Amino acid sequence: MNIKHLLLAATALVISFGANAEEPSSNSDVAALQERVAELEKEQKKNAVKSFFDKHLKLSGYIQGGFSWDDDSLQGSDKATFYLRRARVSISGDIWEDKLDYRLQVDFNGTPKVCDLYVRFRPLKEVGLQLGQFKLPFSLENELYGPTKFELIEYSYLTTYLTRNDKAYDGISATGRDLGAQLIGGFVHKDGYSIINYNIGVFNGSGINTKDNNKSKDVIGRIIIKPIKHLSISGSYMYGETKFGDSNYMKSPRWSVGAIYDDSHITARAEYAVAKFGENKVDAFYVLGGYHFQKPWSVVARYEWLNDDFIANPNRDRFTVGAVYKPFKYLRLQLNYSYTMYKDMKEHNANCVNLMVSAIF
């Protein structure tokens, strides 16, 4: 029996009682109850509409911008500037019984571009299929830590250069995404998570919102083992052949290993990856640790390095420390300081201070 029926029954009882009492209940009491029934009906309809949109057509997004001061003349970023980094709107939802869902995300910063556009079908926990444009399942940080979750402002060298967030090595700057398909799933389920998780994907290898420009496809495989709830250990491999510059096909295989420990207070993460771009070998590493205090504060620190055999990109180490302040769910403030040390050009060691504000809806 719902609230409406209960109140109607109560109304009938009041009327009946009024008919038998020495002083009958006034008509205003009955009218008040009927008015309350109408209000509750309206509220139920409103909640039903909200529930429908939250499940099937959820609108969300965020805007990120800030101010940075940088004296890195070697990278051409020696300046102080306000900036707008991302302005994204997303529509997502469940299509069928939590087994079929979709997502569309568009970035309106600069020329509007589609970031994500996919459907995902998961009839079983053990196997699912994702089709469209989405994050590459190479390494951990690229796919699992979005811009509103990531603890620092700048992603690691590993994520920036080896997962196609920067075009320095293969000419593709695609926000770590591509067009393709992947199988996803997990085995050995325990307390709301799977101990063994996998991704096997085939992608164009040409970046977002574009057709492939060669006959080769990128193949990516990743496995994540969760021996306990808060610990993940990962290995991934990616094989690609990219049409870049005057070369018809530049082979660019890469592999990575990494681990994450993440609970309500402690964050710890480390990854190492090696890639070959033609004859040039590039490897990168980072280790990150942070602590989440009682809301709204977090602090984090990271050490990382990038090595390049051909010095197409300067070899360097970077230390970064940062703080996150999130007074409520719709606002996030981050302050970072980083110090970059160039291994062969110490006179170019650089400082950077960066403040970024995220408005989330």
C-alpha positions as CSV (number, residue, x, y, z in Angstrom):
1,M,0.0,0.0,0.0
2,N,1.5,3.4,-1.0
3,I,1.3,6.7,0.7
4,K,-1.7,7.9,-1.3
5,H,-3.8,4.9,-0.3
6,L,-2.8,5.3,3.3
7,L,-3.9,8.9,3.4
8,L,-7.1,8.2,1.6
9,A,-7.9,5.5,4.2
10,A,-7.1,8.0,6.9
11,T,-9.4,10.5,5.3
12,A,-12.2,8.0,5.2
13,L,-11.7,7.3,8.9
14,V,-11.8,11.0,9.8
15,I,-15.0,11.4,7.9
16,S,-16.5,8.3,9.5
17,F,-15.4,9.5,12.9
18,G,-16.8,12.9,12.3
19,A,-20.2,11.4,11.3
20,N,-20.5,9.6,14.7
21,A,-18.9,12.1,17.0
22,E,-21.0,14.6,19.0
23,E,-19.1,17.4,17.3
24,P,-18.5,16.4,13.6
25,S,-15.1,17.0,12.1
26,S,-15.0,20.2,10.0
27,N,-14.9,20.0,6.3
28,S,-11.6,21.9,6.5
29,D,-9.9,18.9,8.1
30,V,-11.0,16.7,5.2
31,A,-9.9,19.3,2.7
32,A,-6.5,19.6,4.3
33,L,-5.9,15.8,4.1
34,Q,-7.0,15.8,0.4
35,E,-4.6,18.7,-0.3
36,R,-1.8,16.7,1.4
37,V,-2.6,13.7,-0.8
38,A,-2.4,15.9,-3.9
39,E,1.0,17.3,-2.7
40,L,2.4,13.8,-2.1
41,E,1.2,12.6,-5.5
42,K,3.0,15.5,-7.1
43,E,6.1,14.8,-5.1
44,Q,6.0,11.1,-6.1
45,K,5.8,12.1,-9.8
46,K,8.7,14.5,-9.4
47,N,10.8,11.9,-7.8
48,A,9.9,9.3,-10.4
49,V,11.0,11.7,-13.2
50,K,14.3,12.5,-11.4
51,S,14.9,8.8,-10.8
52,F,14.3,8.1,-14.5
53,F,16.7,10.8,-15.7
54,D,19.4,9.8,-13.1
55,K,19.2,6.2,-14.4
56,H,18.7,6.6,-18.1
57,L,19.7,10.2,-19.1
58,K,22.0,11.6,-16.5
59,L,23.5,15.0,-17.3
60,S,26.9,15.9,-15.7
61,G,30.1,17.8,-16.4
62,Y,32.8,20.0,-15.2
63,I,34.8,23.2,-16.0
64,Q,38.5,23.4,-15.1
65,G,40.6,26.5,-15.2
66,G,43.2,28.3,-13.2
67,F,46.5,30.2,-13.1
68,S,50.1,29.0,-13.6
69,W,53.5,30.5,-13.3
70,D,56.3,28.6,-15.0
71,D,60.0,29.4,-15.8
72,D,60.7,26.4,-18.0
73,S,62.3,28.1,-21.1
74,L,63.4,24.7,-22.5
75,Q,59.8,23.6,-22.9
76,G,58.7,27.0,-24.1
77,S,56.3,27.4,-21.1
78,D,58.1,30.2,-19.3
79,K,55.1,32.4,-18.6
80,A,52.5,33.4,-16.1
81,T,49.0,32.9,-17.4
82,F,45.3,32.3,-16.7
83,Y,44.0,29.3,-18.5
84,L,40.9,27.2,-19.3
85,R,41.8,23.5,-19.5
86,R,38.6,21.6,-19.9
87,A,34.9,22.4,-20.3
88,R,33.1,19.1,-20.6
89,V,29.5,18.0,-20.6
90,S,28.4,14.4,-20.4
91,I,25.2,12.4,-20.9
92,S,25.2,8.8,-19.7
93,G,22.7,6.2,-18.5
94,D,21.5,2.7,-18.3
95,I,19.6,1.3,-21.3
96,W,18.7,-2.2,-20.1
97,E,18.8,-3.6,-16.5
98,D,22.3,-2.5,-15.6
99,K,23.6,-4.7,-18.5
100,L,23.7,-2.1,-21.3
101,D,24.8,1.5,-20.8
102,Y,26.1,4.4,-22.8
103,R,28.1,7.6,-22.5
104,L,28.6,10.8,-24.6
105,Q,31.1,13.4,-23.4
106,V,31.9,16.6,-25.3
107,D,34.7,19.1,-24.5
108,F,33.8,22.7,-25.4
109,N,37.2,24.1,-24.6
110,G,38.5,25.5,-27.9
111,T,37.0,23.7,-30.9
112,P,34.2,21.4,-29.6
113,K,35.2,17.8,-29.8
114,V,33.7,14.5,-28.8
115,C,35.8,12.8,-26.1
116,D,33.7,9.7,-25.3
117,L,31.0,8.1,-27.3
118,Y,30.4,4.4,-26.6
119,V,27.9,1.7,-25.6
120,R,28.9,-1.1,-23.2
121,F,27.1,-4.4,-22.9
122,R,27.9,-6.5,-19.8
123,P,25.5,-9.5,-19.7
124,L,27.8,-11.2,-17.2
125,K,30.5,-10.1,-14.8
126,E,32.9,-12.3,-16.6
127,V,32.5,-10.9,-20.1
128,G,31.4,-7.6,-21.7
129,L,31.8,-5.7,-24.9
130,Q,32.5,-2.0,-25.3
131,L,32.2,-0.2,-28.7
132,G,33.0,3.3,-29.7
133,Q,35.5,6.0,-28.6
134,F,36.9,5.8,-25.0
135,K,40.0,5.7,-22.9
136,L,42.8,3.3,-23.9
137,P,43.2,0.5,-21.3
138,F,47.0,0.9,-21.3
139,S,48.5,1.4,-17.8
140,L,46.4,2.4,-14.8
141,E,46.4,6.2,-14.5
142,N,45.1,7.0,-18.0
143,E,41.8,5.1,-17.7
144,L,41.1,4.9,-13.9
145,Y,41.9,8.5,-12.8
146,G,39.8,11.1,-14.6
147,P,40.5,14.8,-14.3
148,T,38.0,15.3,-11.4
149,K,39.5,12.4,-9.5
150,F,43.2,12.8,-10.3
151,E,45.1,14.1,-7.2
152,L,47.5,16.5,-9.1
153,I,47.0,19.0,-11.9
154,E,49.5,17.6,-14.5
155,Y,49.5,14.0,-15.3
156,S,52.7,12.0,-15.1
157,Y,55.2,11.8,-18.0
158,L,54.2,8.1,-18.4
159,T,50.6,9.0,-19.0
160,T,51.3,12.1,-21.0
161,Y,53.7,10.7,-23.5
162,L,53.0,7.0,-23.7
163,T,49.2,6.9,-23.7
164,R,48.7,9.4,-26.5
165,N,47.9,12.5,-24.5
166,D,50.8,14.3,-26.2
167,K,51.9,14.0,-29.9
168,A,55.7,14.3,-29.3
169,Y,56.5,10.7,-30.3
170,D,53.9,9.5,-32.7
171,G,52.0,12.6,-33.8
172,I,48.8,11.7,-32.0
173,S,47.4,13.9,-29.2
174,A,44.1,12.2,-28.4
175,T,43.4,12.7,-24.7
176,G,44.4,9.1,-24.1
177,R,41.5,7.9,-26.2
178,D,40.8,6.1,-29.5
179,L,38.1,4.5,-31.6
180,G,37.7,0.8,-31.3
181,A,36.3,-2.2,-29.3
182,Q,37.3,-4.1,-26.3
183,L,36.3,-7.1,-24.3
184,I,36.1,-6.5,-20.5
185,G,35.3,-8.6,-17.5
186,G,36.4,-10.1,-14.2
187,F,36.6,-13.5,-12.5
188,V,36.7,-14.8,-8.9
189,H,34.2,-12.4,-7.3
190,K,34.5,-11.3,-3.7
191,D,32.8,-8.7,-1.5
192,G,31.7,-6.5,-4.4
193,Y,34.9,-6.7,-6.6
194,S,36.6,-9.2,-8.9
195,I,40.1,-10.5,-8.1
196,I,41.1,-11.1,-11.8
197,N,40.1,-8.3,-14.3
198,Y,41.0,-8.0,-17.9
199,N,40.7,-5.8,-21.0
200,I,41.5,-6.9,-24.6
201,G,41.0,-4.2,-27.2
202,V,41.5,-3.4,-30.9
203,F,41.7,0.3,-31.9
204,N,42.3,2.4,-35.0
205,G,45.5,3.9,-33.6
206,S,44.8,7.3,-35.2
207,G,43.3,9.3,-32.3
208,I,39.9,10.6,-31.6
209,N,37.1,11.6,-34.1
210,T,39.1,10.4,-37.1
211,K,39.2,7.4,-39.5
212,D,42.3,5.3,-39.5
213,N,45.0,6.4,-42.0
214,N,46.6,2.9,-42.4
215,K,45.7,-0.7,-42.6
216,S,47.3,-1.6,-39.2
217,K,45.4,-1.6,-35.9
218,D,46.5,-1.1,-32.3
219,V,46.0,-4.1,-30.0
220,I,46.0,-3.6,-26.3
221,G,45.8,-6.2,-23.4
222,R,45.7,-5.5,-19.7
223,I,45.2,-7.6,-16.6
224,I,44.5,-6.2,-13.1
225,I,44.8,-8.5,-10.1
226,K,43.1,-7.4,-6.8
227,P,44.4,-9.7,-4.0
228,I,42.6,-7.5,-1.5
229,K,39.9,-4.9,-2.0
230,H,42.2,-1.8,-1.9
231,L,45.2,-3.2,-3.7
232,S,45.5,-3.5,-7.5
233,I,48.5,-4.9,-9.5
234,S,48.5,-4.5,-13.2
235,G,50.4,-5.4,-16.4
236,S,49.5,-4.1,-19.9
237,Y,50.9,-4.4,-23.4
238,M,50.1,-2.4,-26.5
239,Y,51.2,-3.0,-30.1
240,G,50.8,-0.2,-32.7
241,E,52.0,0.8,-36.1
242,T,51.6,4.5,-36.7
243,K,51.8,6.5,-39.9
244,F,53.9,9.4,-38.7
245,G,56.0,11.9,-40.8
246,D,57.7,10.4,-43.8
247,S,57.5,6.9,-42.5
248,N,54.7,4.6,-43.8
249,Y,54.5,2.5,-40.6
250,M,56.4,3.3,-37.4
251,K,56.2,0.4,-35.0
252,S,55.4,1.6,-31.5
253,P,55.0,-1.4,-29.1
254,R,54.9,-0.6,-25.4
255,W,54.4,-2.3,-22.0
256,S,53.7,-1.2,-18.5
257,V,53.5,-2.6,-14.9
258,G,52.0,-0.9,-11.9
259,A,50.3,-1.1,-8.6
260,I,47.7,1.0,-6.6
261,Y,46.8,1.0,-3.0
262,D,43.8,3.3,-2.4
263,D,41.5,3.4,0.7
264,S,39.6,6.1,2.5
265,H,42.8,7.8,3.8
266,I,45.8,6.5,2.0
267,T,46.7,6.7,-1.8
268,A,49.8,5.1,-3.1
269,R,50.6,4.4,-6.8
270,A,53.6,3.5,-9.0
271,E,54.0,2.6,-12.6
272,Y,56.8,1.8,-15.0
273,A,56.5,1.7,-18.8
274,V,58.7,1.2,-21.8
275,A,57.9,2.1,-25.4
276,K,59.7,2.0,-28.8
277,F,58.9,4.5,-31.4
278,G,60.8,3.2,-34.4
279,E,64.4,2.9,-33.2
280,N,63.9,5.3,-30.3
281,K,63.4,3.7,-26.9
282,V,61.5,5.7,-24.2
283,D,60.9,4.7,-20.6
284,A,59.1,6.4,-17.8
285,F,58.4,5.9,-14.1
286,Y,56.5,7.6,-11.4
287,V,55.6,6.9,-7.7
288,L,52.9,8.9,-6.0
289,G,51.7,9.0,-2.4
290,G,49.0,11.0,-0.7
291,Y,46.8,11.2,2.4
292,H,43.1,12.1,2.6
293,F,42.3,13.9,5.9
294,Q,38.8,14.2,7.2
295,K,37.0,16.2,4.5
296,P,37.8,18.5,2.8
297,W,41.7,18.3,2.6
298,S,44.1,16.0,0.9
299,V,47.9,16.2,0.3
300,V,50.0,14.4,-2.3
301,A,53.6,14.1,-3.6
302,R,55.0,12.5,-6.7
303,Y,58.5,11.7,-8.1
304,E,58.9,10.7,-11.7
305,W,61.4,10.5,-14.6
306,L,61.5,10.2,-18.4
307,N,64.4,8.8,-20.4
308,D,64.7,9.0,-24.2
309,D,67.4,7.2,-26.2
310,F,67.4,9.7,-29.1
311,I,66.8,12.8,-26.8
312,A,63.8,13.7,-29.0
313,N,62.4,14.8,-25.6
314,P,64.8,16.0,-22.9
315,N,65.6,13.4,-20.2
316,R,64.4,14.7,-16.9
317,D,63.2,14.1,-13.3
318,R,60.3,16.0,-11.7
319,F,59.2,16.4,-8.1
320,T,55.6,17.6,-7.5
321,V,53.8,18.4,-4.3
322,G,50.1,19.4,-4.0
323,A,47.1,20.0,-1.9
324,V,43.4,19.4,-2.7
325,Y,40.6,21.3,-1.0
326,K,37.0,20.2,-1.7
327,P,34.6,22.1,0.6
328,F,31.6,20.4,-1.1
329,K,30.9,18.0,-4.0
330,Y,30.6,20.7,-6.7
331,L,33.8,22.6,-6.0
332,R,37.5,21.4,-6.1
333,L,40.6,23.5,-5.6
334,Q,44.1,22.2,-6.3
335,L,47.5,23.9,-5.7
336,N,50.7,22.3,-7.0
337,Y,54.4,23.1,-7.0
338,S,56.8,21.2,-9.2
339,Y,60.5,21.2,-9.7
340,T,62.0,19.8,-13.0
341,M,65.6,18.7,-13.3
342,Y,67.0,18.2,-16.8
343,K,69.7,15.5,-16.6
344,D,72.0,16.9,-19.3
345,M,71.1,20.6,-19.1
346,K,71.1,21.5,-15.5
347,E,71.0,25.2,-16.3
348,H,67.5,24.7,-17.5
349,N,66.1,23.3,-14.2
350,A,62.6,24.8,-13.8
351,N,59.9,25.7,-11.3
352,C,56.2,25.7,-11.7
353,V,53.3,26.9,-9.5
354,N,49.8,25.9,-10.6
355,L,46.4,26.7,-9.2
356,M,43.3,25.0,-10.7
357,V,39.7,25.3,-9.8
358,S,37.1,22.6,-10.9
359,A,33.4,23.4,-10.9
360,I,31.5,20.1,-11.1
361,F,27.9,19.4,-11.7
